[in-house]
Amino acid sequence: MIPTEVQLGYLVAAVCFILALKGLSSPRTARRGNLIGALGAVLACVIVFFERDLDHLVPILGAVVIGAVAGVIGARRVQMTQMPQLVALFNGVGGGAAALVALLELHDLTRLGDSAERFALAATAFTIVVGAVSFSGSLVTFAKLQEIMTTRPVIFRGLPVAFGGSLVAALALSVLVVLDPLVILGVVIGLTGLALGVLLVLPVGGADVPIVISLLNAFTGISVAAGGYVLDNTLLLVGGTLVGASGTFLTKLMATAMGRSLANTLFGALKGGSTLGGGEISNRPVRSGGPQDVAILLAYASRVIVVPGYGLAVAQAQHALRELVDLLGERGIDVDYAIHPVAGRMPGHMNVLLAEAQVPYEQLKEMDDVNGDFKRADVVLVVGANDVVNPAAKSTPCAPIYGMPILRADEAKQIVFMKRSMRPGFAGIENELLYDPKTTLLFGDAKDSMSKLLNAVKAL
Amino acid sequence: MTESVVWLTIFVLSVFVGVEVISKVSTTLHTPLMSGANAIHGIILVGAILVTGTSDSTGATVVGLVAVVLATVNMVGGFVVTDRMLQMFAGRRKPAPPPTGGDA
C-alpha cells in the first residue's frame, strides 16, 4: 500500500500541474505557471523514493543526472528558430520512456500468470503502442523540421494499406497479450507502434507539422495516463490525462488557426496528388530592386506594415529589422508588424522570436486586427515570409494551404519581398504575389539586405 | 469494482479540467503552452523510477535506466525551454526602452 503522506504529496503535485496549465494560458502568469509545474514535478520525483523500497538507487540517480544535464544543455543551447523541433524531440523521448515503462510493467505482470488483471494488461498494451507512436512520429517530425528529410508529404502507393495493416496488427497483438501475457508480444507491439508512428507522420506536409507535434504531445499524455493506471499511480493518471485532454484541445485550436481540419492535416495528402504543391520554380519575370529603391519607397510612405516570417529569424535579422522600424518611426512613419498566427514554424513562434529582439508588444498586430489596414498601407515589407501572404490560400482550391487565413498583403499599394531566392515557402508552393506588378523583390540574405536597407534609409 | 470506478472518475474529471484550464489561451501562447504541457508528461519519470527500483534482472534494470534518462530529458528540458521562451515575453512587457541602443 502506498503511504498516505506520499499519496498526499502526489495530490499536491497534481494540483501544481493544473495551476501550471492554467497559468500558461495567460501572458501575465505564464512564467510563474511553468515554474509551479516544475516545482510539482520535482516534488513528485523526490517523494517517489518514499513510495516503496527501491533498489538500484545509485544508478537511478546517475540516470537522472545524465538526463537532466542533457535536457538543460539542449534547452539552453537551442536557437529559438529551432525550438519546434526541440519540443518534438522532448515529446518523443517522453513517449519512448512511457513505452519502456509499460514494457517493464508487462514483464512484472507476466509473472502473475492467470491472475493478472485483464484491464491492466490492456492498458499496458495501449501505453506501449501509443508511446511508441509518439516516439517514432516525433523523430520523423524532428527530421522534417530540421530538414534532414524532405518537408513535403511523403506518400507511396501502399501507404494507406501499410498504415491500416499496422493498426490492425497493433490491435490484434494487444488482444493476444491480454489473453496470453508474454514480454515478447509486448516488444512486437512496440515495434508495430514505431512503424505506425512513422507511417502517420510521413504523409504530413511541412506546414502542418506543428499540428502533428501538438497531437503527438497529447498522445504521450494519454499513454502516460494509461501507464499511471497500470502502475497504480494517481499522479501519472492525472498528469497524463491533463496533457492528453489539453493537448487534444490545443491541437484543435491550432488546426482552426491554420484553417485546416485535423483529418485533412493528417490524411489530406493521401487523397491524391492534387494537394501536393507544384514546387517547381518557374521562369516568369519578376521585378527586383536594390536597397536604394526600397529605401525610397519606405521613406516616402506614411504607413508601412512589416510581415515577418521564419526566414527573418533564420538570418538573425530581427534586430536589424527593429532598428529599421525604429528609424522609420522617428521619421514619423506609422509602422506595425503583422503577425500571422502561424508565422514561424508554430503558432506563436514569431511572437517569441520578436520578443527576443525586444520589439515592443504594442507594435505587434494580430492578423484579424491588422487585415483591414492593408488597404491603407503604402508599403508592405515581407521579410522572409511567403506562405502566410500567398493569395493561393484564397483562390486556388487545390493548393495545400487552401483555406488557411492569410495576411492580405496583396491589398497594399506596394509590396516588397525580401527573399533569399525564388524558392517556394515551407508549404512547397509558388506564390503568385511575387509576380504581381505592385511587387518589388530585394534578393539576398535577410540580415545583409536589412543592414544595406537600413544604411540606405539613413542616407536619404 | 469500486476501485476501477474511482480511477474512471479521476480520469473523466481530469479530462474536463484539462480542457477547461486552457480554453481561453491566445494564439500567442500556443507554443509555450504546448511546450509546458510537454514538460508535464515528463512525469512518467516517476513511473520509470518505480519500475527500475523494483526490477530484479539486469536486463530490466538497464531498460528501466534508459527510460529514466529519456523521461528526465523530457521533463527537465521541457520546463527549462518553456521558461526560456517565456522569459522573452516577460522582457517586452516593460515599457519600451528609449531607442538608445538602436542608433549606432
Chai-1 contact restraints between the chains, C-beta under 6 A:
chainA,res_idxA,chainB,res_idxB,connection_type,confidence,min_distance_angstrom,max_distance_angstrom,comment,restraint_id
A,F17,B,I40,contact,1.0,0.0,6.0,A-B,restraint_1
A,I18,B,V17,contact,1.0,0.0,6.0,A-B,restraint_2
A,L21,B,V21,contact,1.0,0.0,6.0,A-B,restraint_3
A,L21,B,I22,contact,1.0,0.0,6.0,A-B,restraint_4
A,K22,B,V21,contact,1.0,0.0,6.0,A-B,restraint_5
A,L24,B,L33,contact,1.0,0.0,6.0,A-B,restraint_6
A,L24,B,G36,contact,1.0,0.0,6.0,A-B,restraint_7
A,S25,B,I22,contact,1.0,0.0,6.0,A-B,restraint_8
A,S25,B,V25,contact,1.0,0.0,6.0,A-B,restraint_9
A,A30,B,P32,contact,1.0,0.0,6.0,A-B,restraint_10
A,A30,B,L86,contact,1.0,0.0,6.0,A-B,restraint_11
A,R31,B,L86,contact,1.0,0.0,6.0,A-B,restraint_12
A,R31,B,A90,contact,1.0,0.0,6.0,A-B,restraint_13
A,N34,B,G36,contact,1.0,0.0,6.0,A-B,restraint_14
A,N34,B,T82,contact,1.0,0.0,6.0,A-B,restraint_15
A,N34,B,D83,contact,1.0,0.0,6.0,A-B,restraint_16
A,G37,B,I40,contact,1.0,0.0,6.0,A-B,restraint_17
A,A38,B,F79,contact,1.0,0.0,6.0,A-B,restraint_18
A,A41,B,I43,contact,1.0,0.0,6.0,A-B,restraint_19
A,A41,B,M75,contact,1.0,0.0,6.0,A-B,restraint_20
A,A44,B,V46,contact,1.0,0.0,6.0,A-B,restraint_21
A,C45,B,L45,contact,1.0,0.0,6.0,A-B,restraint_22
A,V48,B,V46,contact,1.0,0.0,6.0,A-B,restraint_23
A,V48,B,I49,contact,1.0,0.0,6.0,A-B,restraint_24
A,L54,B,G53,contact,1.0,0.0,6.0,A-B,restraint_25
A,D55,B,G53,contact,1.0,0.0,6.0,A-B,restraint_26
A,H56,B,T52,contact,1.0,0.0,6.0,A-B,restraint_27
A,H56,B,G53,contact,1.0,0.0,6.0,A-B,restraint_28
A,H56,B,T61,contact,1.0,0.0,6.0,A-B,restraint_29
A,P59,B,L65,contact,1.0,0.0,6.0,A-B,restraint_30
A,I60,B,I49,contact,1.0,0.0,6.0,A-B,restraint_31
A,I60,B,T52,contact,1.0,0.0,6.0,A-B,restraint_32
A,I60,B,V68,contact,1.0,0.0,6.0,A-B,restraint_33
A,A63,B,L65,contact,1.0,0.0,6.0,A-B,restraint_34
A,A63,B,V68,contact,1.0,0.0,6.0,A-B,restraint_35
A,A63,B,V69,contact,1.0,0.0,6.0,A-B,restraint_36
A,V64,B,T72,contact,1.0,0.0,6.0,A-B,restraint_37
A,I66,B,V69,contact,1.0,0.0,6.0,A-B,restraint_38
A,G67,B,V69,contact,1.0,0.0,6.0,A-B,restraint_39
A,G67,B,T72,contact,1.0,0.0,6.0,A-B,restraint_40
A,G67,B,V73,contact,1.0,0.0,6.0,A-B,restraint_41
A,A68,B,T72,contact,1.0,0.0,6.0,A-B,restraint_42
A,A68,B,V76,contact,1.0,0.0,6.0,A-B,restraint_43
A,A70,B,V73,contact,1.0,0.0,6.0,A-B,restraint_44
A,G71,B,V73,contact,1.0,0.0,6.0,A-B,restraint_45
A,G71,B,V76,contact,1.0,0.0,6.0,A-B,restraint_46
A,G71,B,G77,contact,1.0,0.0,6.0,A-B,restraint_47
A,V72,B,V80,contact,1.0,0.0,6.0,A-B,restraint_48
A,G74,B,G77,contact,1.0,0.0,6.0,A-B,restraint_49
A,A75,B,G77,contact,1.0,0.0,6.0,A-B,restraint_50
A,A75,B,V80,contact,1.0,0.0,6.0,A-B,restraint_51
A,A75,B,V81,contact,1.0,0.0,6.0,A-B,restraint_52
A,V87,B,S35,contact,1.0,0.0,6.0,A-B,restraint_53
A,V87,B,N38,contact,1.0,0.0,6.0,A-B,restraint_54
A,F90,B,N38,contact,1.0,0.0,6.0,A-B,restraint_55
A,F90,B,N74,contact,1.0,0.0,6.0,A-B,restraint_56
A,F90,B,G77,contact,1.0,0.0,6.0,A-B,restraint_57
A,F90,B,G78,contact,1.0,0.0,6.0,A-B,restraint_58
A,N91,B,N38,contact,1.0,0.0,6.0,A-B,restraint_59
A,V93,B,L70,contact,1.0,0.0,6.0,A-B,restraint_60
A,V93,B,V73,contact,1.0,0.0,6.0,A-B,restraint_61
A,V93,B,N74,contact,1.0,0.0,6.0,A-B,restraint_62
A,G94,B,H41,contact,1.0,0.0,6.0,A-B,restraint_63
A,G94,B,G42,contact,1.0,0.0,6.0,A-B,restraint_64
A,G94,B,N74,contact,1.0,0.0,6.0,A-B,restraint_65
A,G96,B,L70,contact,1.0,0.0,6.0,A-B,restraint_66
A,A97,B,I44,contact,1.0,0.0,6.0,A-B,restraint_67
A,A97,B,A48,contact,1.0,0.0,6.0,A-B,restraint_68
A,A97,B,A67,contact,1.0,0.0,6.0,A-B,restraint_69
A,A97,B,L70,contact,1.0,0.0,6.0,A-B,restraint_70
A,A97,B,A71,contact,1.0,0.0,6.0,A-B,restraint_71
A,A98,B,I44,contact,1.0,0.0,6.0,A-B,restraint_72
A,L100,B,V63,contact,1.0,0.0,6.0,A-B,restraint_73
A,L100,B,A67,contact,1.0,0.0,6.0,A-B,restraint_74
A,V101,B,G47,contact,1.0,0.0,6.0,A-B,restraint_75
A,V101,B,A48,contact,1.0,0.0,6.0,A-B,restraint_76
A,V101,B,V51,contact,1.0,0.0,6.0,A-B,restraint_77
A,V101,B,A67,contact,1.0,0.0,6.0,A-B,restraint_78
A,L104,B,V51,contact,1.0,0.0,6.0,A-B,restraint_79
A,L104,B,A60,contact,1.0,0.0,6.0,A-B,restraint_80
A,L104,B,V63,contact,1.0,0.0,6.0,A-B,restraint_81
A,L104,B,G64,contact,1.0,0.0,6.0,A-B,restraint_82
A,H107,B,A60,contact,1.0,0.0,6.0,A-B,restraint_83
A,S214,B,M34,contact,1.0,0.0,6.0,A-B,restraint_84
A,N217,B,M34,contact,1.0,0.0,6.0,A-B,restraint_85
A,N217,B,N38,contact,1.0,0.0,6.0,A-B,restraint_86
A,T220,B,H41,contact,1.0,0.0,6.0,A-B,restraint_87
A,G221,B,H41,contact,1.0,0.0,6.0,A-B,restraint_88
A,V224,B,H41,contact,1.0,0.0,6.0,A-B,restraint_89
A,V224,B,I44,contact,1.0,0.0,6.0,A-B,restraint_90
A,G227,B,G47,contact,1.0,0.0,6.0,A-B,restraint_91
A,Y229,B,W7,contact,1.0,0.0,6.0,A-B,restraint_92
A,L231,B,G47,contact,1.0,0.0,6.0,A-B,restraint_93
A,L236,B,G47,contact,1.0,0.0,6.0,A-B,restraint_94
A,L237,B,I10,contact,1.0,0.0,6.0,A-B,restraint_95
A,V238,B,S14,contact,1.0,0.0,6.0,A-B,restraint_96
A,G239,B,I40,contact,1.0,0.0,6.0,A-B,restraint_97
A,G239,B,I43,contact,1.0,0.0,6.0,A-B,restraint_98
A,G240,B,H41,contact,1.0,0.0,6.0,A-B,restraint_99
A,T241,B,F11,contact,1.0,0.0,6.0,A-B,restraint_100
A,T241,B,S14,contact,1.0,0.0,6.0,A-B,restraint_101
A,T241,B,V15,contact,1.0,0.0,6.0,A-B,restraint_102
A,L242,B,S14,contact,1.0,0.0,6.0,A-B,restraint_103
A,L242,B,G18,contact,1.0,0.0,6.0,A-B,restraint_104
A,V243,B,A37,contact,1.0,0.0,6.0,A-B,restraint_105
A,V243,B,I40,contact,1.0,0.0,6.0,A-B,restraint_106
A,V243,B,H41,contact,1.0,0.0,6.0,A-B,restraint_107
A,A245,B,V15,contact,1.0,0.0,6.0,A-B,restraint_108
A,A245,B,G18,contact,1.0,0.0,6.0,A-B,restraint_109
A,A245,B,V19,contact,1.0,0.0,6.0,A-B,restraint_110
A,S246,B,G18,contact,1.0,0.0,6.0,A-B,restraint_111
A,S246,B,I22,contact,1.0,0.0,6.0,A-B,restraint_112
A,S246,B,A37,contact,1.0,0.0,6.0,A-B,restraint_113
A,G247,B,A37,contact,1.0,0.0,6.0,A-B,restraint_114
A,F249,B,V19,contact,1.0,0.0,6.0,A-B,restraint_115
A,A257,B,T27,contact,1.0,0.0,6.0,A-B,restraint_116
A,E323,B,G102,contact,1.0,0.0,6.0,A-B,restraint_117
A,D326,B,P99,contact,1.0,0.0,6.0,A-B,restraint_118
A,D326,B,G102,contact,1.0,0.0,6.0,A-B,restraint_119
A,P341,B,T27,contact,1.0,0.0,6.0,A-B,restraint_120
A,M346,B,T31,contact,1.0,0.0,6.0,A-B,restraint_121
A,P347,B,T27,contact,1.0,0.0,6.0,A-B,restraint_122
A,P347,B,H30,contact,1.0,0.0,6.0,A-B,restraint_123
A,G348,B,T27,contact,1.0,0.0,6.0,A-B,restraint_124
A,G348,B,T28,contact,1.0,0.0,6.0,A-B,restraint_125
A,G348,B,L29,contact,1.0,0.0,6.0,A-B,restraint_126
A,G348,B,H30,contact,1.0,0.0,6.0,A-B,restraint_127
A,G348,B,T31,contact,1.0,0.0,6.0,A-B,restraint_128
A,H349,B,T31,contact,1.0,0.0,6.0,A-B,restraint_129
A,N351,B,T28,contact,1.0,0.0,6.0,A-B,restraint_130
A,V352,B,M85,contact,1.0,0.0,6.0,A-B,restraint_131
A,V352,B,M88,contact,1.0,0.0,6.0,A-B,restraint_132
A,A355,B,M88,contact,1.0,0.0,6.0,A-B,restraint_133
A,A355,B,F89,contact,1.0,0.0,6.0,A-B,restraint_134
A,A355,B,R92,contact,1.0,0.0,6.0,A-B,restraint_135
A,E356,B,M88,contact,1.0,0.0,6.0,A-B,restraint_136
A,P360,B,A96,contact,1.0,0.0,6.0,A-B,restraint_137
A,Y361,B,R92,contact,1.0,0.0,6.0,A-B,restraint_138
